[in-house]
């Protein structure tokens, strides 16, 4: 096996080419492959090593690797590195591409990298990618719903049946396929639910004082006013919700009681029942966002406690893959037709080939084992983060793909994130989850990026640990 470092095989001159450096480097690697000096199976060096050799930043190398991996020129093996693909691409693939300013792989995933994005969870591929490719081929060969018709209720019935099987959980309660509305991902599910619920010229949506930013953005797109409800260690404070409802005529509460995003707070059953009583008293609908838990729920969901006003939202993004944009809503029985109309008027329904794929995927006999393996690997990454950041104020669960870190005195969240980015690690601050006028805590959310090797992930956390241990660097920034 050869490597780039065995000999000087890359000819690259950044001074004579005005394109972005990552595009120039990408073209140089393609040229080396085309000339045969980088044969199939060649292992490329780590991003930091190649960056030093050619005089660019590790981020530039990671971006070039990502683009080459995305089109199949390179293969990234988690824990092993990045290699020239064994599959020879057509000659046209090796032509220098036009400059493209959009990073097609925002997580910078694949093998060894010094640039690690911890802004959004990224799952490892433990076999689900191969399964999806196989099922895509099956659908392409013989699409059950055809490819020449608008989606209709009948074409989505198989995916609804499969979704009822996939969603089955005693804490959710029985779900019949006829109750499920299929959407293009969890965010689409939230937006469509709000669109169905909200009435009047200035409707009001209540959120937790720190909450998933997608709630706020969907509400504002619908010209709704957003108010925030105080929280404690058990989640929403019922008295605060009642007071807010009296002042603002709240129509809907968006919440995540099983795994609060970003703090990981779990709302126990007794508190949930108190919140339901407030919702019934003030006629508030509840959107229960259940997209982050990788295991089983520990308490009854709002659908079991208040089925007449609960809109349960779920998706496969944090358990199988986010690429397929497959989500679900189980609305209150009386609202099902209204939600279905909202789907039809917005998008006519899910594309029929995607519906056929989802129907096969969600009931595939290998899926449960793949999900279990994915969860186990994510848990390993979480455990390593906990070990490396030990002694700091960290909240975590092995069945959730992110952690919540309260920064030591001396660090402000914005300054910490800027310093982390200079070290090749990107994070989300608490500000992104707070209302515009809120005083958010100096804390950050660290998503698990299991798309990079465990070694690269650990190295990124070590660099964060070094920053945390020098808090005075954040003062006054």
N, C-alpha and C positions, 0 to 999 in steps of 0.2 A: 504494500500500500504506500503510495506517495503522498506527500503533503506540499502545500505551497511553499513552506519554509525549506524544503529540500533544495530548492534552486530558485533563481530569480526568474519566475515564469510570467509575472504580471508586468506588462509594460503600460504605465499610466503616467500621464503628464497633466496635472490640474491647471498649469499656467497657460496652456494654449487652448483650453476648452472652457467656454463660458456657461456651460450647463451646470446644474447642481452637482456637487462633488459625488453624492451617492449614485447619481445617474452615470457619471464618468467612470466610477469604480465598477459599477454593475456591468457596463460595456466592456471594461478591461477583462473582467472575469469571464464574460461570455466569449470574448476573443481568444482567451487562453484555452477555453474548452474547445472552441472551433478549430484552433490550430493543433489540437491533440496533445498539448503539453500538460493539460489537466484531464487525464482520462477518467472514465467512469469509475467511481469508488474512491477517488482521491479525497482525503480529509482536509478540509480547510482549517486554517488556524483560528483560535479564539479571536473575537472581535478586537480585544485590546492589543493582541500581538500584531495583527495585520494593520491596525490603526497606527501603531508605532512605526512599522516598516514603511508604510506609504505616506505618512505625515498627515493624517486626518484624525478626527475624533472617533472614539468608539461608536458613538451614535451614527456616524456616517456609514461605517462598516456594517453595523447592525441593520440599517435601513436597506443597504444594497443586498445583504444576505436575505432579508425578509422578502424583497421583491423577487429574487431569484428562486426562493423556496416556494413562493406563492404560485409561480407559473410552472413549477416542476423541474426547473433546471438543477436545483439543489434539493437534497433531502436533509431534513433536520431530525436527528434521533435524540430524544431527551436523555441526557446523561452521557451521550457518546460524542456528540459533536455534529458538524455540518459537512456533508459529503456531496460530491458531484453525482448526480442521479445516474443510476444504472440504466434508466430508460433513455434512449437517445431521442431527443426532440428533433422536429424537422428543422432544416437549415434556416427557415424564416425566423425561428425563435431566437437565433443568435445574432440577428441584426440589432444594432444599437437602437433602443426604443426612443421615441421622442420624449423630451423632458416632461415629466408629470410631477406636479407639486403636491399631490395628495398621497399620503402614506397609506398603501393598501393593507398594511398589517399593523394597526395601531398599537397592538400589544407587544410588538417586536418579539414574537414568539419563535421558538425553534432552537433547541440545542443550547450551546454556550453563548452567552451574551453579557456584556457589562452594562447594557442599558435595559433596565427592568421596569416595566410599567405596572404599578400597583394601584391604578385608578379604578379598574373594573375587573371583576373575577374572570379568569380564563381557565377553562377546564383542560386537563390533559386528554390526549387522544389515546385511549386504551383499547381501541377496537371499534368504537362507534363510528369513526370516520369511514373505515372500511365497510362497515355494515350499511351505512347510508349510501355509499357509492354503489354497492351491490343492489340495494333496493331502488336506487335511481335508475340503474340499468334495467331492472325488471319492469319498472313503470314505463320507461322509454320504449321498451320492446312491446309491451302490451298494456297501455294505460286503461284501467277499468272505466274511467269516466270520460275517455276520449280527449281530444285536444281541439275540438271544433265547436264547442258549445259553451254558453254562459254557465257558471256554477248555479246549481239549484239545490233545493233542500235534499233531494235524493242523492246527489253526488257527495254531499257532506255527511250523510248518515253513517257510512263506515268509519270515518274518522271520529265522529261523536261516540260511536260504540267503543272504539278503541280508547278514546279519552276517558270514558266512564270507567273502563278497566284500569287505566293508568292512574286516575285520580282516587281510586278506592282507598278510603281511610276511615276507620270508625269515628275519628274526631271530626270529620267533615259531615258524616251522615250519608245515607243512601243517595246515590246520584243516578238518575235515569238518563239515557242518552238524549232523550227529547228535551231535557232541561239545559243542555250544554249549548253554548254559543261559541263557535270557533272564531278566533281572531288572528291577526298577523302579529303575534307577540304579546307580551304582557303590557307594554306601554300602550299599544293599540287597544287592548282590553280596557285599560283604565280610561282612556280618552272616550271610547264609545259608551262606556257606562256613565261617565259624567254627562255626556251629550244627551243621553236618554233621561237622566234624572233631573237635570237642572231646568228650572222654569223662571220666567220673569226677566226683567231688564238687567238687574244686578244681583244675580244669585250669589249665595255665600257658601264657600267650602271651608270646612274646618280641617286643619292638619295638626299633627303633633308638633311641638315647638322645634324639634329637629326631625326632619322627615325626608323621605326619598324625593329628590328634586323633580322627578317626573310628575308627581302629583301637582305640584305648583305650576309647572309649565302647561300641563293639560288644562288645568283650571283657568289659567290666564288666557290661553288660546280661545276659551269659550267665554271670555270677558266676565269671568266670575271674580268676586272679591275673595281673598284668602285671609282667614284668621287662624291664629295658632293657639293651641291648648297646652297648658302647663303639664309637665310630667314629673313623676318621681321614680323611685327605683322599680316600681311595678308597672310603669307605663302611664297612660293618660289618667289624670286626676278627675274623677267623675264630677266633683263639684265645680271644677274649672270649666268642664264641657257644658254643664248646665248654665253657668253664668254667661258663657259665650253665646249659647243658644238664645237666652233671654234678651241679650243686647243686639244680636245680629240676625236673627231668624235663619239659623243655619239649616241648609237643606241636606247636606251630606257630610259625613265624616270619613276621611281616608286614613287608614291605619294599618299597621303590621304587627299584630299582637303576638304572633308566634316567634318571630325574629324581627325585632325592630331594626330598621336600617336608618342610621348607621351604628347605634349604640349596643345592639344585640340584646336589649332589654326583652324579657319574657313577661307577658301579662298573664297572671294566674287566673284560674276560672272564676274565683270570687270577684275579682276586679272586673272581669269581662261582664259578669252578670249585672254589676252596678252600672256599667256603661250602657248596657242594653236597656236598663230601666230609664236612664236619662234619654236615650234615643227614642224610646216609645213615648215618653212624656212630651217630648218636643217634636215628634214626628220627623226624626232624622234618619236618612238612609245611611247604610254603612258599606263602604268598599273595603273588603278584607283582602289585602295584598299578600298572597302566600307564595311568593316566587323565590325566596332565598333559602328555605330549609332544605337540606339534602337528605334528611332522614324523615322520621315520622313525627307528627304533631304530638305534643304532650298534654294538651288541654282541648276541650271542645271548641271548634271554631264558631264564629258568629253565625254561620249558617245553621248550625244545630241549635244555638241559643235563641236566634231571632230570624227564622227563615223568611218571614214576611217582609224584611227590610234589608237583607244582606245580599251583597253582590260579591261573590268569591272569585278572585282573580288568580290564575296560575299560569305558568309557562314552563317550557322545557329548557330555558336558557341556562339555568344554573345546575341542571342535573344531567342533560344530554349534550346539547349544543345550542348556542345562541344564533347560529347561522341560519337556521330554518325559519325563524320568526314565527313560531307556533305558540299561540296562547289560547286561553279558555276563560269564559265567564260562566258562572252558574248564578243567574239572577234570581230575585224573588219570583215565584210562580206568576204573579199578576203582571210582572214587567217583561216576561220573556218575549212576547210578540213585539213590544215596543223596541226592545234591544235588537231583535232580529231585523226589524225594519231599519234601524240605524245602521246596521252592518250592510244591508242591501243598498240603502241610499248612498252610503259612502263608498263602497267598493264591490258591490254585488256578491261578495263572498270570497273565500279562499280560492286561489288558482287551482284548477282541477288536478294537474299533475302533482302539485304540492299536497293536496288533500289525499290523493292516492298513496303518495309516499308516507304521509303521517299515519294513515290507517294501517299500513304494513309495519311501520316502525314501532308504534306504541304497544303492539301486541306480539312483537317478535320474541321467540323463546329465549334469545340470547340477551335481551335488553336488561333484564333484572341483574344478571351477573355483571354486565358492563357498568351499570350504574353503581353497583356495590364496589367494583374495583375503582371507579372514578372517585367515589366518596372516600375510600380508604387512602388513595393517593393524596387527595386534597387534605385529609386529616394529618397525613405525614408532613405536608408542607406547613400546616398550622402548628403542629407540635414543634417543628424546628424553629418557627418564628417565636414561639413562646420561650423556647430554651435560650435563643440568642438575645431576646429582649427582657430576660428575667430581671426582676428588680424594679422595672418601670410599671407605671399604672396602665395595665393592659387588660382588656376584656376580650374573651375569645370563647369559641366553642368548636370542637372538632367537626361538627356537622354543619358548619356555616363557613362559606368561602371568603370571609373577611374578618378583620380584627379592628378594635377601637382603642386608640392609644391617646391618653391624656398626657400632654407634654409636661416635662418638669419646669418648675419656676425658672424663668430666664429665657424660655423659648416662646415666641409667638408663632401661631400656626403658619401664617403667611411666610415668615422668615425661615421657619424650619423647612417648608416645602421648597422654597427657593434654594436653600442649601442642599437639600436632598437631590433636587434636579441637577445641581452642579456635580453631584456624585453619580449621576446616571439613574436616579430612582425618582419616579413620579408618583404623587399621592394626592388624595383629596382632603381638603381642610374641612373643619366643622362649618365654616362659613357657607359652603355649598349646600348644606342641609338646613340652614336657618332662614328665617324670614328676613326681608331686607332691612328692617329696623331693629333686629334682634341683636343682643349682645351674646354672641356665640362663644363657647368655651375654646380654650387653646388646646385643640385636639385634632387628630387626623384619623382617617380611615385607611387601613392597609388591606387592599384586596389581594387574594391569593392568585398569583399568576403561575399556574402549574403547566403552562405552555413552554416555559423555559426550564432548563435543567435544574434539578434540586441544588446543584453546586452554585449555579448562577444566582438562584433565589437566595441561598444562604449568604453568598458574598454581598448581595444587595442589603440584606438585613444587618450584616456586620458593619457596613458603612453607615447605616442608620443608627446603629448602636453607638458608634463613635461620635456621631453628632449629638445624640441624646446625653451622652456623658460629658458634653461640653456646653451646658445650657447658657452660659454667659455670652456665647457668640450671638445669641438671638436678641439680646437686650438692645433696645433702642433702634431696632431695624423696622 
